[in-house]
């Protein structure tokens, strides 16, 4: 990678330094020229495909959003040279000062409205968040957190209840208006910059449910807000999105779609965290499992169709997935 960077104009003396890791196989490095700072992405071609990143980066630029622009590409080796959006994540600022949420979240919600409204021109060019993908993601909780990590095997009536729950969650996702979905729109992938947020990690974008990115942001796996605050932000976004023609749902219909979408999202995320630990040797993500599953438990009294799942989480998955405390 260093040799490739040094072959580019203005980077003959490039000395890349680690900027951040990733839950995938991608790695990021910061590199300086005499006049600017850049990010170099190393995405091994045998594990990662740079083409979706380049494609979606172009869409976001067309929407006039702040996302890394691709300046140079070496697809054979999996290297990209990107513009640098700085090093301050939303999460970092929120952890330092809760009051930062009063500025950061309205900004992120406005950007999400742009993604969904201007993204209408591009969403049909993205993969579909279809029945198969939704069910695969749900299987991550079933297979990786329950079976492989905790040794919980669902059988008989439990497996039937699980499949019924999956049917409910998939129907909820597919019945929503379909929009441009970033698919990982949360505090670790939003950067604090002027005219921000800076939007990262968008290469898995799909055409999918209206509430998916919203629930990723407001019911974040890495930071948690009060139910009252989440509801206020959710209903405000619901109203703004309705006013610009993104949906015609009532507030209550929207909140139900949002809540159940969150269940699918959090089951997927908890399964991925277990897989990152057990398959990829990254046990630190287990620390986020209790927070992630707590969002589902919080809905227990609100939706009777979640009773089986809430009981499973409370009695057998929590309080401590191995290694998470």
C-alpha positions as CSV (number, residue, x, y, z in Angstrom):
1,X,0.0,0.0,0.0
2,X,2.8,2.4,0.9
3,X,4.5,1.7,-2.5
4,X,1.2,2.4,-4.3
5,X,0.7,5.7,-2.3
6,X,4.2,6.9,-3.1
7,X,3.5,6.4,-6.8
8,X,0.7,9.0,-6.7
9,X,1.2,12.7,-7.4
10,X,2.2,14.6,-4.2
11,X,2.6,11.5,-2.1
12,X,6.2,10.5,-2.8
13,X,7.1,10.7,0.9
14,X,3.9,9.1,2.1
15,X,4.1,7.5,5.5
16,X,0.7,6.0,6.3
17,X,-0.3,5.8,10.0
18,X,-3.2,3.7,11.4
19,X,-6.4,5.8,11.5
20,X,-8.9,3.2,12.5
21,X,-9.9,-0.4,12.2
22,X,-13.2,-1.9,11.2
23,X,-15.5,-4.7,12.1
24,X,-14.8,-6.1,8.6
25,X,-11.4,-6.9,7.1
26,X,-10.9,-3.2,6.0
27,X,-8.2,-1.0,7.6
28,X,-7.8,2.7,7.3
29,X,-4.6,4.8,7.4
30,X,-4.1,8.6,7.5
31,X,-1.5,9.9,5.0
32,X,-0.3,13.5,4.5
33,X,1.0,15.4,1.5
34,X,2.6,18.8,1.8
35,X,-0.8,20.5,1.7
36,X,-3.5,18.0,2.7
37,X,-4.5,14.9,4.8
38,X,-6.0,11.8,3.2
39,X,-7.3,8.4,4.2
40,X,-6.0,5.3,2.6
41,X,-8.3,2.2,2.7
42,X,-6.8,-1.3,2.6
43,X,-9.6,-3.7,1.7
44,X,-8.1,-7.2,0.8
45,X,-9.8,-8.2,-2.5
46,X,-10.2,-11.8,-1.3
47,X,-12.5,-10.6,1.5
48,X,-13.8,-7.2,0.4
49,X,-15.1,-5.6,-2.8
50,X,-14.3,-1.9,-3.2
51,X,-16.7,-1.4,-6.0
52,X,-19.9,-0.9,-3.9
53,X,-17.9,1.7,-1.8
54,X,-17.0,3.6,-4.9
55,X,-20.5,3.4,-6.3
56,X,-22.3,4.6,-3.1
57,X,-19.7,7.3,-2.5
58,X,-20.7,8.7,-5.9
59,X,-24.4,8.6,-5.0
60,X,-23.8,10.5,-1.7
61,X,-21.7,13.1,-3.4
62,X,-24.5,13.6,-5.9
63,X,-26.9,14.1,-3.0
64,X,-24.5,16.9,-1.8
65,X,-23.8,15.0,1.5
66,X,-20.5,14.9,3.3
67,X,-18.9,11.6,2.6
68,X,-15.4,10.5,1.6
69,X,-14.7,11.1,-2.1
70,X,-12.6,8.5,-3.9
71,X,-9.5,10.2,-5.3
72,X,-7.6,7.2,-6.5
73,X,-8.3,3.5,-6.7
74,X,-6.2,0.3,-7.1
75,X,-8.9,-2.4,-7.3
76,X,-6.5,-5.2,-8.0
77,X,-4.9,-4.7,-4.6
78,X,-7.9,-3.3,-2.8
79,X,-6.5,0.2,-2.1
80,X,-8.5,3.5,-2.2
81,X,-7.3,7.0,-1.5
82,X,-10.1,9.1,0.1
83,X,-10.7,12.6,1.3
84,X,-10.2,12.9,5.1
85,X,-13.3,13.8,7.2
86,X,-11.3,14.1,10.4
87,X,-11.1,11.9,13.5
88,X,-13.9,12.9,15.8
89,X,-16.8,10.4,15.8
90,X,-20.2,11.4,17.0
91,X,-19.7,8.7,19.7
92,X,-16.6,10.3,21.0
93,X,-18.2,13.7,21.5
94,X,-21.4,12.2,23.0
95,X,-19.3,10.2,25.5
96,X,-17.6,13.5,26.5
97,X,-20.8,15.5,26.8
98,X,-24.4,14.3,26.7
99,X,-25.5,17.8,25.8
100,X,-23.8,17.4,22.4
101,X,-26.8,15.3,21.4
102,X,-28.9,18.4,21.2
103,X,-26.9,19.6,18.2
104,X,-25.6,16.3,16.7
105,X,-28.9,14.4,16.4
106,X,-30.9,17.1,14.6
107,X,-28.0,17.4,12.2
108,X,-27.9,13.6,11.6
109,X,-31.7,13.5,11.2
110,X,-31.7,16.2,8.6
111,X,-28.9,14.4,6.7
112,X,-31.0,11.2,6.8
113,X,-34.0,13.0,5.3
114,X,-31.7,14.0,2.4
115,X,-30.4,10.4,2.0
116,X,-34.0,9.2,1.8
117,X,-35.4,12.0,-0.4
118,X,-32.6,12.6,-2.8
119,X,-31.7,8.9,-2.7
120,X,-34.9,8.1,-4.5
121,X,-32.9,8.7,-7.7
122,X,-30.4,6.0,-6.9
123,X,-32.2,3.4,-4.6
124,X,-33.3,1.1,-7.4
125,X,-29.6,0.7,-8.4
126,X,-28.8,-0.8,-4.9
127,X,-29.3,-4.4,-3.8
128,X,-32.8,-5.0,-2.3
129,X,-33.2,-5.6,1.4
130,X,-35.4,-8.5,0.6
131,X,-36.9,-11.5,2.4
132,X,-33.8,-13.6,2.0
133,X,-31.4,-10.9,3.4
134,X,-33.6,-10.0,6.3
135,X,-34.0,-13.7,7.3
136,X,-30.3,-14.3,7.0
137,X,-29.6,-11.4,9.3
138,X,-32.1,-12.8,11.9
139,X,-30.3,-16.1,11.7
140,X,-27.1,-14.5,13.0
141,X,-28.7,-14.2,16.4
142,X,-30.2,-17.7,16.3
143,X,-27.0,-19.4,15.0
144,X,-24.1,-17.3,16.4
145,X,-25.2,-15.8,19.7
146,X,-27.6,-18.5,20.8
147,X,-26.2,-21.7,19.5
148,X,-22.5,-21.2,18.9
149,X,-21.8,-18.6,21.7
150,X,-24.2,-19.5,24.4
151,X,-25.1,-23.1,23.6
152,X,-28.8,-22.4,23.4
153,X,-30.6,-24.7,21.0
154,X,-34.2,-23.9,20.2
155,X,-36.3,-27.0,19.6
156,X,-40.0,-27.9,19.1
157,X,-42.3,-25.1,20.2
158,X,-39.4,-22.7,20.7
159,X,-38.2,-23.0,17.1
160,X,-41.8,-22.6,15.9
161,X,-42.1,-19.4,18.0
162,X,-38.8,-18.2,16.6
163,X,-39.9,-18.7,13.0
164,X,-43.2,-17.0,13.7
165,X,-41.4,-14.0,15.2
166,X,-39.1,-13.9,12.1
167,X,-42.2,-13.8,9.9
168,X,-43.6,-10.8,11.8
169,X,-40.3,-8.9,11.6
170,X,-39.8,-9.6,8.0
171,X,-43.3,-8.6,7.1
172,X,-42.9,-5.3,9.1
173,X,-39.7,-4.5,7.1
174,X,-41.1,-5.3,3.7
175,X,-44.4,-3.6,4.2
176,X,-42.8,-0.2,4.9
177,X,-42.0,2.4,2.1
178,X,-38.7,1.4,0.6
179,X,-35.9,4.0,0.5
180,X,-32.2,4.4,0.1
181,X,-30.8,2.7,3.3
182,X,-27.2,3.4,4.5
183,X,-27.5,0.3,6.7
184,X,-25.1,1.3,9.5
185,X,-26.1,4.8,10.3
186,X,-25.0,5.3,13.9
187,X,-22.6,7.2,16.1
188,X,-19.4,5.4,15.1
189,X,-20.0,6.1,11.4
190,X,-20.9,9.8,11.7
191,X,-18.1,12.3,12.0
192,X,-18.3,15.7,13.6
193,X,-17.3,18.2,10.8
194,X,-18.5,21.5,9.4
195,X,-21.7,21.1,7.3
196,X,-21.8,17.5,8.6
197,X,-22.3,15.0,9.6
198,X,-19.5,13.2,7.7
199,X,-20.9,9.9,6.7
200,X,-18.7,6.7,6.7
201,X,-19.1,3.0,6.2
202,X,-21.8,3.2,3.5
203,X,-20.7,0.4,1.2
204,X,-23.5,-2.0,2.3
205,X,-26.3,0.4,1.3
206,X,-29.5,-1.2,0.0
207,X,-33.0,-0.3,-1.0
208,X,-35.0,-1.1,2.1
209,X,-37.3,-0.1,5.0
210,X,-38.0,3.6,5.8
211,X,-37.3,3.2,9.5
212,X,-34.1,1.1,9.3
213,X,-31.5,3.9,9.4
214,X,-33.6,5.9,11.8
215,X,-33.6,3.0,14.4
216,X,-29.9,2.5,13.8
217,X,-29.3,6.1,14.8
218,X,-31.7,6.5,17.7
219,X,-31.4,3.0,19.2
220,X,-27.6,2.9,18.8
221,X,-25.7,-0.2,19.8
222,X,-23.0,2.0,21.3
223,X,-24.8,4.7,23.2
224,X,-28.3,4.8,24.7
225,X,-30.8,7.5,25.3
226,X,-34.0,7.7,27.3
227,X,-37.2,6.3,25.9
228,X,-38.7,9.7,26.0
229,X,-35.9,11.3,24.0
230,X,-35.9,8.5,21.4
231,X,-39.7,8.9,21.0
232,X,-39.4,12.6,20.6
233,X,-36.7,12.3,17.9
234,X,-38.6,9.5,16.2
235,X,-41.9,11.4,16.0
236,X,-40.2,14.5,14.8
237,X,-38.6,12.6,12.0
238,X,-41.9,10.8,11.2
239,X,-43.6,14.2,10.8
240,X,-40.8,15.7,8.7
241,X,-40.6,12.6,6.4
242,X,-44.4,12.7,5.9
243,X,-44.3,16.4,5.1
244,X,-41.9,15.7,2.2
245,X,-43.8,12.8,0.9
246,X,-41.7,9.9,2.1
247,X,-44.7,8.1,3.7
248,X,-48.3,8.5,4.7
249,X,-48.3,6.5,7.9
250,X,-49.9,7.8,11.1
251,X,-47.6,8.5,14.1
252,X,-48.6,5.3,15.8
253,X,-48.1,3.2,12.6
254,X,-44.7,4.7,12.1
255,X,-43.6,4.1,15.8
256,X,-44.7,0.4,15.6
257,X,-42.8,0.0,12.3
258,X,-39.8,1.7,13.9
259,X,-39.9,-0.4,17.1
260,X,-40.2,-3.8,15.2
261,X,-37.5,-2.7,12.7
262,X,-35.3,-2.2,15.8
263,X,-35.9,-5.7,16.9
264,X,-34.6,-7.1,13.6
265,X,-31.7,-4.7,13.7
266,X,-30.7,-5.6,17.3
267,X,-31.0,-9.3,16.8
268,X,-28.7,-9.0,13.7
269,X,-26.2,-6.8,15.6
270,X,-26.1,-9.1,18.6
271,X,-25.4,-12.0,16.3
272,X,-22.7,-10.2,14.5
273,X,-21.0,-9.2,17.8
274,X,-20.9,-12.9,18.8
275,X,-19.5,-13.8,15.4
276,X,-16.9,-11.1,15.6
277,X,-15.8,-12.6,18.9
278,X,-16.0,-16.3,18.1
279,X,-14.9,-16.4,14.5
280,X,-12.8,-13.3,14.1
281,X,-11.1,-13.0,17.5
282,X,-12.6,-9.6,18.4
283,X,-14.2,-10.2,21.8
284,X,-14.5,-6.5,22.6
285,X,-17.8,-6.3,20.7
286,X,-19.4,-8.6,23.3
287,X,-19.4,-5.6,25.7
288,X,-22.1,-4.1,23.4
289,X,-24.4,-7.1,23.5
290,X,-26.3,-6.3,26.7
291,X,-27.1,-2.7,25.6
292,X,-28.1,-4.0,22.1
293,X,-30.5,-6.6,23.5
294,X,-31.9,-4.2,26.2
295,X,-33.7,-2.3,23.4
296,X,-35.7,-5.5,22.7
297,X,-36.4,-6.1,26.4
298,X,-37.6,-2.5,26.8
299,X,-40.4,-3.3,24.3
300,X,-41.6,-6.4,26.2
301,X,-44.8,-4.8,27.6
302,X,-45.6,-3.0,24.5
303,X,-45.9,-5.8,21.9
304,X,-47.3,-9.2,22.9
305,X,-45.8,-10.8,19.8
306,X,-42.4,-10.2,21.4
307,X,-43.1,-12.1,24.6
308,X,-41.2,-15.3,23.5
309,X,-38.2,-13.3,22.5
310,X,-38.1,-11.1,25.6
311,X,-38.3,-14.2,27.8
312,X,-35.5,-15.9,25.9
313,X,-33.3,-12.9,26.2
314,X,-34.0,-12.2,29.9
315,X,-33.8,-15.8,31.0
316,X,-31.1,-17.3,28.8
317,X,-29.1,-14.6,26.9
318,X,-28.7,-12.0,29.7
319,X,-27.4,-10.7,32.0
320,X,-24.1,-11.9,30.6
321,X,-23.3,-13.4,27.3
322,X,-19.9,-15.1,27.9
323,X,-17.2,-12.5,28.0
324,X,-19.5,-9.5,27.9
325,X,-19.0,-8.3,31.5
